[in-house]
């Protein structure tokens, strides 16, 4: 649980850092929007109008420098009749100290998009694309219910008139720039564009104009009409969602891995429980019965009335029962999970060696430390090691004509080393090949558990069999 909590905390920290990185570095580049008003305002015959800026932008004076970009959407309600088009003015007005300097919209008498109140322009206004096109449309004018955008740029030069560029209904889609607009919608002029107020004005005939989506920025890109999936916050949300999905998927895989591990541990625990039960049942049921057979056979052997043939039979029964008890004891030891340690394996090898040699005239020499490292030894490894040691001991008892057999065990580096040596007659390995399966079986068993076996023998100088098992292999069931 502690590890899972640490992982979750690491994921949360990573999510926060990456989210911040997305917000700071991973978003589309954008200029500085100085002021905006997204709502729509209806203005109708309001005279001088009223300020809508409320000091949100620093006033521009004759000493100002820099460039500002403006965007406004206009939607006339009733200014569509050609016969009355020169009876009103409507537009977005820049005002300084209460005096109108520059307005962009429709000027009285211009009969087209115009700059309002530009003193230096002919007749007091500067037409924006107001030249007469070919019939049947002699003039261009706004129609009610057909909104259009007007964009303009004001470049301030200290102690000079500002340079003004106006675009009539420009392309404001993603990727558009001020340099790729059609030339027939652009007009340029110079005028006084100082201001400390913005006003929306409508004077004269008609039901007024609607003004909306007003923006003032420092670059043309600030005027572009972005869809919600092009906004910075959308990129941020997508980044966070993607990051959360990655983290969630990683956590899901981590939980699945932990769940699989828990299931495996539960299966191993269930297997160990079942092994313990089997060992107990064999000991309690089969062991008791075989012991009883052995005792009854011993009693029959003591019965003086029994004949010689029965005596042989009784001896056979007793020997068979003893062998069966020993085999059963080996099976119980092999499957009991409580014996899955190096110490338990060493103790049982010592016990078996003493028991086997105890009924012979061969001396037993043990070189096994009393204190061994706490190293787990898997069941299959223990069983294989026991079988090869048993085979080596039996070969020495049956064929070596030895006076002494030595059993040695030690831990050297990352290996468990076991030696079975005798002082018998020895043999030639090249002649032993193909005779019986004992040596080959030992090699196969050791190879199956990742271990090795070495035979050292010479005629008249005894035999030594050395087994080596890597500790890493001993810890894991093959």
Buried (B, 14 or more C-beta within 10 A) or exposed (E): EEEEEEBEEEBEEEBEEBBEEBBEEBBEEBEEBBBEBEEEEBBBBBEEBEEBBEEEBEEBEBEBEEBBBBBBBBBBBBBBEEEEBBBBBBBBBBBBEEEBBBBBBBBBEBBBBBBBBBEEBEEBBBBBBBEEEEEEEEEBBBEBEEBBBBBBBBBBEEEEBBBBBBBBBBBBEEEBEBEEBEEEBBBEBBBBBBBBBBBBBBBBBBBBBBBBBBBBBBBBBBBBBBEEEEBBEBBBBEBBEEBEEBBEEEBEEBEEEEEEEEEEEEEEEEEBEEBBEBBEEBBEEBBEEBBEBBEBBBEBBEEEEEEEEEEEBBBEBBEBBBEBBBEBBBBBBBBBBEBBBBBBBBBBBBEBBEEBBEEEEBEBBBEBEEEBEEBEBBBBBBBBBBBBBBBBBEBBBEBBEBEBBBBBBBBEEEBBBBBBBBBBBBBEEEEBEEEEEBBEEBBEBBEEBBBEBEBBBEEEEBBBBBBBBBBEBBEEEE
